[in-house]
Amino acid sequence: MEYDNVKNKIWNAAVIGLGKIGMTYDFDIKRTHPSSHVLAYNDNENVNLVTAMDVENGKKEMLKKLSPTTSFYTSIENALKNKNIDIVSICTPQQYHLKNIIEVLEYSNPKIIFCEKPLVKNTNEISLLKNIVDNKKCIIIPNISRRWLAELQKVTQYIAQGEYGSLEKISIRYTRGIFNTGTHLFDLLKMWTGNNIEKVRVLKKVSTSSEDEGEQSFSFFFEQKNGVYGYAEAIDDREYYLFDIDLFFSQGKIEMRNSGNDIYCYSVGKHSLFSGYRGFKRDKHISGILSDSSMKKAVDNIIDVLEKRAFPVCTMRDAFYPIYVAETLLKSYKTGKEERVDYYE
C-alpha cells in the first residue's frame, strides 16, 4: 500500500462501538490507561478523534468526559459519511465485525481499519473478508493486544535461542471462551514457539460467563506440528479469572502468570529438598508487564505504519489462525474425536 511520505501529520480517527474496549474500560480505576480506543486516540498528539458511534445514545455523555471535542452518532453512515477519516476502530461485538468493515468501506476511505478480535466470527467470513480487502487500499490491523508488549515478545527469544533446552510440553489454565481468550492463547503459542496447533481433542465443556455471549469454553488436549503437546483447562470465570501458561523444557520452565502481567523463568539444578533429584531454580522474573499500555503501543504502531516508519506488529493473517483453531475445537466437541486444524499459511 502506498501513502504520501509524510511525518508528524495529524491523522483523523473514528471509533465504531463505545463498549468496554471502545471506551468504558477507561472508567475503571484499576486498569492501565489508556485501555480503550477512545482514550488512546485522544491521548496521542498525532491523532484527532473526529467522530465516534454507538447505538446507545447514553454513551454520548461518557464520550464527552474522555474526548470532549469528538462528535457522537448512533449510525456508522452518519459517523463517517463526508468526513476525511484515516483510521477507523471497530469495537463492536464479534458477530458484527465483517458487516461493520463493509459499512466502513462503503461510507469512508480509511487507510487503516483497527479491529478488535476475533476479527470475524468464522472461517467462511475469513474468505469473504479476503475478497473485500483485496479490492481496497486499506490495511486491516487486528488488536491481538499481547502482541504489542515487548516483554511478552521476549519469550520468543528465550525459546529460539534454546536458553532452557527444547520445548517438550505446555500446560494452560484459561477462562472465557475459545474465540476471545482463545485468540490470545493460540496466537501467543504460535508467536512464542513458531509452530501452529495441528490437532485438538475436546475432553469436557466448561460453563463460563462467555456463554451469555454465545461462546463456549472447553478443556482440551492439543498437539503442535513439531510434536510438542499440551493440555488446556477451562476455568469458570465466575469463580475466579485465570490466564496462565506453563512451558516445560528439557532444561527449565517458563511461566506466564497473572494474565500475562508476570513472566517467571526457571533453570534446572539440584533439588533443594531431595538428594538424587533435579528441581527448578528461578533465575528471571519480569513483572508489571500489563502496566505498559498495549493500546497506546498499538496506536503508536499505527501512526508509524501510516508514516512509513514500520510494518504492523499484528497483521490480518495473524488473526485468521486462532479462528481456525477455535472452529476445530467446536468440531471436536461435536464429534467427540481428535480433529486436525486445516490451516495453511
N, C-alpha and C positions, 0 to 999 in steps of 0.2 A: 504494500500500500504506500502511495506517495503523498507526502504533505509538503507544504511550504516549509523551508528550513528556517524556522523561527525560534527565538529564545525569549523567555520571560514575557510571553504573551499572556493575557488574561483569557482563560478558556471558560466558556459558558456551559453550565451543567444543569441537569434536571434530575429529580428523583421521583420515580413512579412507585408508590406504596410507602406509607408512613407508619408501618407497624414497628415491631421490635428493632430489627436490623436497619430498617429505613430511617427511624427517628427515635423511638421511645427508649431504647437501651440507654441513651444519654441522659435520661431522667432517673437512672438507677445510680445512687451514690457509690455503690460497691464496684461498679465497673470502671475499667480504664477508659479515659476519654481522649480522643473521640472513639466511640464504639458504634456509631451509626453513620450512614452515608451523609445525612444532612449535616451533622456537625463536622465531619471530616472535610467536606467541601467548604463549609463556612469558615473553617479554621485555616484553610490553605490560601496563601496570598496570591496564588496563580489561578484561582478558580472563583468565578462568580456564579453562585447558585441562583439562577434566574427564576426557576419555576419548580413546583412540586405538586404532586397529585395524590389524592386518596379518595376512596368512595365515601368515607366517613367525614362529613362536614365538620365534626367536632375536632378534627386534627388541626384545623386552621389556627386555633389559638395556641396550641402547643408548638406549632411551627414558628409562630411569631417570637416565642421565647428563645428559640435556638438560632433562628435566622430571620430577623425582623424584616429584611428587605425582599425576601423571596415571595413571589406570588403563589397563591394557593388555588387549585382547581379540583373538581371532582370527576373530570374525564381526561383521558390521555389526549384526545383531539384538542381540547381547549388548552391543555398544558403545553402542547408542543407546536401547534399549527402557527405558522407565520412568525416563528421565533428562531433565531440563529443559535442552535444548540450543538455543542461539540461532543459532550459526554452525557449519556443517559444511564442512570442507575435503575435497574429493575429489582424491586424488593418486595414483590407480591408473592403470594403462595405459589408453590412449585407448579401446580396444575395450570396456572395462568401464564407461565413464562413464555412459552412459544407464541401464544396468542398476543401477548404484550410486545414481544420482539417484532412480530409482524406489524402491529399497530404503530410502534415507534418508527419503523422504517417507512410506513405509509405517510405519517404526518410530519416527519423530520428527516434530516440527512446527517446523523451524527457520525463522527469519526470513530468513536468507541462506545460500545454498549457494555456496561459493567453490571453483570447479572449475578444474583445470588444463586447458591447451589440448593438442590440439584438443578443443573442448567435447564433440563427438560424432564418430563415425567417418565419417559420410557424410550426404548431403542427405536421404535417407529418414529418418534418425534426427532431423534438424532438425525435420521435420514432426511426428514423434512427441513430441519434447520440447516443442514449442509447445503441443500439445494438453494435455500433462500440466501444464505451468506455468500455463496459462490457468485451470485449475481449482484452483489452490493459491495461498495467500497467502504466497508465498516469492519472493524476488529471487534470480536466478542471476547471479553475478558471475564471469566467466571471468578467469583470470590470464594475460592477454597482457602480460607483465611490463614491456616497454619503455614501455607507456602510462603507467606511474606515474612516469616520470623526466622532471622538468621541463626539463632541458637538451635532451633529445631533442624535447620538445614545441616548443622554440623554433624548430626548423627550419620548423615550420608557419607561424610568424610571418614568418620571412625570405621565404618563398615568397609568402604572401598579400600582403605589403607591396611585393612586386616589387623587393626590395633588390638582386637580381642580374639583373634583367630577367625575361624569360619563360622558363619551363622548356621545354627542347627535347628532351632525351633522357636516358635513365637506363641506367647500367651497374652490374651486380650480380655479385659472387662469393660463393657460399654453399656450405655443407656440410650434410649430414644431413637430407634429406627435404623433400618438398613439403607435408607436413601439419604437422610440428613446427616446423622452421625456417621453413617457408613461412608459417605463421601470423604470425610476427613480420614477415616480409618483406612480405607482401601488406597487412598492417594498417598498417605504417609508411608505405608508399607512399600508402595511402588517407588516413591521418591527415595526412601532410605536404602532399599535393597536393590533397586534397578530391575526387579522382576515382578511380573503380573501374577495374580492368583489364577491358577489354571483349573482347579477342581474345588467344588464345595459339596458338603453334605449337611443338611439341617438335622439337628438332633431334637430340638424342642422349640416350640413357640413360647415366648415370654411376654406377658402382658405389661405394657408400659403406657405412659400418658400419650405417646405418639399415636396410639390407636384412635384417639379422639380426632386426629388429623388424617386418618385413613392410612397410616403407615405401620407396618408390622416390625417386630423385633424377634430375632432368632438366636439361639445358641447353636454353633456350628463348627465342624472341622473344615479346614481348608489346606490346600497344597499349592505352593508356587511352582512355576515351570522348572525351576532348578532343583526341585525335590524337597526344599525346606517346607515343613508342615507346621500347623498350628491349630489352636483352639480359641474360639471367641465365645465368651459367656455373656449373654444378655442379662442386664440387671434392671429391675423395675425402679425407675427414677422417682417414683412416689415414696420409695423407702429411702433412697439416697442416690446422688448423682455420681457416676463414675465414667472416666475415660482413661484407662490405664493400659499401657503396653509394656511387656517384658520381652526383650530379645536375648535369647540364650546362645552363647558362642562356645567354641571349644575351649577358649581360654578366658572367659569372662561373661559379663552380663551388662546390658543397658536397660534401664527402667525409665519410662515416662510416667510421671505421677501428677496428681492434682490437675487433671485435664490438659496437661502439656505445660504447666507452669514450672515444673521441676524435671530435670534430667539427672539421673544418677548413673554413674559408670563404675563397674567393679572388675578388678582383675582377679585371677585365681592364685592362691598361695596355700600355705599350710593352714589347716583348720585350727581355729583358735581354741577349740574345746576338746577335740578328739584326735589322738595320735593315729597316723596312718591314713588320714583322710585329707582332702583338699576342700577349701572353702573360699568364700568371696571376701575381698577386701576393697572397700570403697576408695577410689582414687580421683573421682571427679564429682562435683555437684554444681549444676548450673541452675540457679533459682531466679524467680521473678520474671520468667520468660514472657508471660502474658501481660505484664505491666507495660511492655513495649507495644503500643497500639498497632495492631495489624491493619486496621482501617486507614490510619494515617500513612503507613508504609504503602498500602495499596494505591491510595490516591497519588502519593509521590511517584510511584512507578508509572501510573497512568500519564502523569504530566511528562515524565521522562520519555515515554513512548511517543507522545504527541510531539515533543520537541526533538525527537530522533536521537536521544542520548542512550536509549536502552531498548531491549526487547521486553515483552510482557513476561513477568515472573510466572504467571499462570495462564495457560492457553486454553482455547476451546477444547482441544483434543484431550487435555488433562482431565476435563470434566466428563468426557464420554465414558472412559474406562470404569469409574465407580458405578455408573448406571448399569453397565453390562453385568458386573458382579452382583449387584442387588437383584436384578431380574433373574439371574441364575439361582440365587437363593430362594426366590419365590417359586421357581420351577422345582427345585429340590424339595421344598416343603410340600408341594402338591404330589410329587411322585414318590416321596419317601426314599429316594435313591441319591447316590452321588451323581452330580451333574457337572459337565465341562463348561467353562466360561468361553463362549465363542467370540472372543475379542481379538482383533488383529490390528496392529499398528498401521 
